Amino acid sequence: MNDLTQTRRSIRFLLDHTDPADGMASYYVFNHADEKTRLVTHPADTDRAYGYVAISRTGYDLFRPFITMRLPKRDMEARSELIYAALPVGTAVIAQVPTAYFPLMQAFFHIESAQGMALYQLKNGRFQSEISLMVTRSLSPSGLPRFAIRNQEGDPVAAAALNWQSPQFAEISINSKPGYRRQGWGKSVLSAMVEHVLENGRLPLYVAAEDNEASIALARKVGFVRNGATVTFFQGTLREMG
């Protein structure tokens, strides 16, 4: 058994891999490629840890790691020790944390930008598929499927991709170019991706900024409902210890 496998076992009880609210965190801890994953726990080198920071190399940014975490409860000293054990001072990161953590993150990081996000999941029996014949399928650089509608020049004007997928869930992202919206193309590529995810035995998830009414309306048209969980994505740099 390698060190990463042992570390994953020590924090397994902190996440519920069957809960959509833990879906992204579980993916980056348990399913992201071993060679692109580093886990730091508190306490370290133990059979049962009470907090972790996952440092992942992803396609989000080639120079800044993507960070997810669960922190020890009600122990500020342990939280500080964990974060500074995981990251050198001055490290620039992209992070996703439970919204309740964000005030604490502001104490540890110089925040450059932050966005509150709401989680949506597909509701049984509410999926309304509407797929245009214009939709084509290809593979993203990560090898995951991508569905798109292209203009006459061959450029994608509406596309659905997967941010990540675990054995249980797959998180869908949508990108539509201005000037090509309100033609049903976003719904079409989203429907195609939802069908793919369902056919492969996973539950589709969708994350939208809480103030992005257009994105939320699109998700609801296809059959997504709000899960109740919220997260905060932020970019920042780790401060010196206070």
N, C-alpha and C positions, 0 to 999 in steps of 0.2 A: 504494500500500500504506500503510495507516494504522499508527500507532505500536504499537497493541495487536497487530496481525497480526505485525509485525516482532518484537515481544517474545515472542510465542508461538513463533515459529520459533526464536528463540535458545535456548529451553529444551526444545524438543520431544524431544531425546535423553534428557532426564532421566526421562521417563515412558514406559511401554509401554502404549499405549491398548488393546492386546489382552489385557492381564493384569488379571484381576479385582482383584488386590491394589492396582493403580494406578487402579481404576475411578473412585472418587470424586474423587481428586486430578485425574485427567485431565479429568473432567467440568467441574470448577470452573475449570480453566485454559483448556480448549479449546472447551467447549460452552456454558458459562453465558453469559447475555445480555451483550453487549458493554457496554451502558450500566450494567450492575450489576457490572462486573469491573474491578479495578485490579491490575496486576502490577508488582512491583518485583523486579529481578534483581541479582545480583552476579556479575561486574561489570555496571554499568549501561551501556546504549547500546552493546552489543556484539553480534556475530553469534553468539557462543557463550558463554552464561552458565553458571555452575556452581552456582547456587542461585537460588531465588525464594521470594517470599511472595505468595500470591494473596489479595486482600482482596475479598470478595464480599458483596453485599447480597442477603439471602434472606428467606424467611418465618420462619426460626428466631427472629429477634428484630429488631424494627424499629429498635432503637437501637444494637445491637452488631453489628459486621461478623462474618462467618463467615470464618475464616482456615484456609488449608491451605498447606503449604510443603514444599520440599525444600532442605536446607541444604548449603553447600559442605562437602566431606569434610575432616576432620582439620585444620580451620583455624578456631580459636575467634575470632580477630579478624575474619575475614571473616563468620562467622556473626553476630557482634554488630553489625557494620556493616550487614548486610542487614536484620536485624530492626528496628534503630532508624531505618534509612532508610525502612522500610515503615510504621512506626507511631509516632505521637507518644507520649512518656512519659505514662502515665495512661490510655491507651486501654483500654477494657473490650472484651473479645473473647469470642466462642465459637470454639473451634478444634478441628480434628481433625488429629492428627499420628501418624506411625508410633510405635508404643509405645517403640521405642528412643530416640526424641527426648525423652520425657517428663522424665527427670532434668534435661536441659538446659533445658527449658521452666520448671522450677521455679526455675532461677537467673534467668531473665529476667522471669517473671511472678509476681505474687501470685496463687496458685491459690485460687479460691473453691470449686470442686468439680471432680472428675475421675472418669471411668468408663472402665475397660478394656473394649473391645468385640472380639468375634471375628467374622470374616467367614465366611459360608456361601454356597455357590453350588449351583444346582440340578444334580444329577447326572443325566447321560444315562440314560434308561431307568428312573429311579426315581420319576418324578412319578406320584403317586396322586391323581387328581382326585376331589373329593367336593363338589359344589356344590348347595346347597339352593335350592329354588324361591323362598325368601324373599330371596335376594340381589338387590339392585337396583344399578344403575350410575348414577353421576352424575359431574360434573366438580368438581375441587377449585378453589379460587381461582386457582391457577397454571395451570389449564386441563388438568391431567393427570387421568386417570380415577381414580375412587374406587368401590370396591365395598363395600356395607354391608348389614347386616340391622338392621331397626328394630323397636322395640317398638310396642305398641298406640298409644302417644302420638306415634309418629313420630320418636322420638329414636334415633339410631344406637347400638346396643349392641355391635356388632362391625363393624370397618371395616378395609379394606386400602387403603393409598394408596402413591404413589410419592414417595420423597424427591427423586429426580432420575432422569433417563434420558439416556444418551448413545447414539450410534449402535450401540454394542456391548452395553451393559449397562443394567439398570434395578434400582434398589434399592428393595425393598418394605418398608413398615412396617405393623405391625398394632397396633390398639388395641381391647381388649375391656373393657367395663365390669365391675367386680366385681358379682357376683350373677347374671351372665349367662354365666359361663364354664363349662367342662366340659360343654357341650351340642353341641359340634362346630361351632359357628358361626364360631369363629376359623379353623378348618381350611377351612370353606366359602368364606369371603371371601378367604382366602389362595389357595385353589385357583383362584378366579375371576380373581384378579390374575395368577397365574402363567400361566394360559391366555392372557390378554390379552398379556402380555409375549412369550411364545413365538410367538404368532400374528403379532407385529410384528417378529420376527427378532432379538430381543435375549435375552441370557442373564439370568435372574432372579438377583439377589443379595439377601442378607438379613444384617443385622447385629444381633447380640444381645449384651447384657451377659454377660460370662463367668460370672456367678453367677445368671443368670436361667434357671433350669432349665425353667420352664414355656414360655418363648419358644423355647428351644432344642428342647424336645421337640416343639412344634408344627411348627417348621421341618423337623425330621427326619421327621415323619409324612408330610409332603407330598413329601419327596424331596430336601431340601437336605442337603449334607454340608459339614463344616468345610473351609475352604480352606487354613488354616494361617496366614494373615495376621492380625495384630492391630493395632488402632489405639487411641488414647486420645482421648476427647472431654474437653475441659476448658473451664471458664469462668475467666477471670482478667483481671488488669489489669497492663499493662506497667510494670515497675519503672523507677526512675531508673537510669542507667548506673552500674555499680559502678566 
